[in-house]
Amino acid sequence: MKADIHPKYFDCKVSCGCGNKFQTRATVKELHIEICSVCHPFYTGVQKFVDSAGRVDRFKKRYGEAVAGAQPGAPAGAKKK
């Protein structure tokens, strides 16, 4: 096998956006992540929108009434009478 082709591994400090911190090994010394196993909806069973740019609120503001009040099969902008 060739020598010196494998990356160096360090003890890595991982910090999540929810405040959870843990330690693992990786090729970098520090990682900042948005979602971890403590706050991920798959593991918690709680649905949560992860929206840093306000896209969900903008969508609801722009299309919320039109989508909720639309008839099945009608165009997206059509409302019930």
C-alpha positions in Angstrom: 0.0 0.0 0.0 1.1 3.5 -0.7 2.3 5.6 2.3 0.9 9.1 3.1 -2.2 8.9 1.0 -4.7 8.9 3.8 -6.1 12.1 5.4 -5.2 12.9 9.0 -8.0 12.5 11.5 -8.5 14.8 14.4 -10.8 14.9 17.5 -13.6 17.1 16.1 -15.9 19.3 18.2 -19.4 19.4 16.5 -21.9 22.1 17.5 -25.5 22.2 16.2 -27.8 25.2 15.7 -30.1 23.8 18.5 -27.2 24.1 21.0 -26.3 20.4 21.2 -22.5 19.7 21.2 -20.7 16.5 20.9 -17.3 15.1 19.9 -16.3 12.8 17.1 -13.4 12.2 14.8 -13.1 13.9 11.4 -10.6 15.5 9.0 -11.4 19.0 10.4 -11.1 20.1 14.1 -14.4 21.9 14.3 -17.8 21.6 12.6 -20.9 23.8 12.8 -24.1 22.1 11.6 -27.7 23.1 11.4 -29.5 19.9 12.3 -28.3 17.0 14.5 -30.0 13.8 15.7 -31.4 15.6 18.8 -33.4 18.2 16.7 -34.0 16.3 13.4 -37.7 15.6 12.8 -37.0 11.9 11.8 -35.6 11.2 15.2 -37.8 13.4 17.3 -41.1 12.8 15.6 -41.9 16.5 15.7 -42.3 18.3 12.4 -40.3 21.6 12.3 -39.6 23.9 9.4 -36.0 24.8 9.2 -36.1 28.1 7.5 -33.3 30.6 7.8 -34.3 33.0 5.0 -38.1 33.3 5.8 -39.1 31.3 2.7 -41.9 29.5 4.4 -43.4 32.7 5.8 -43.1 34.4 2.5 -44.8 31.4 0.8 -47.7 31.4 3.3 -48.1 35.2 3.0 -48.1 35.1 -0.8 -50.0 31.8 -1.6 -51.5 30.7 1.7 -55.0 32.1 1.1 -55.1 31.2 -2.6 -53.9 27.6 -2.0 -56.1 27.0 1.0 -59.3 28.4 -0.8 -58.7 26.9 -4.2 -61.1 24.4 -5.7 -59.7 21.0 -6.6 -58.6 21.0 -10.3 -58.8 24.8 -10.5 -55.8 26.9 -11.5 -53.5 28.0 -8.6 -54.9 31.6 -8.5 -58.6 30.6 -8.5 -60.6 31.0 -5.3 -63.9 29.5 -4.2 -67.1 31.5 -4.8 
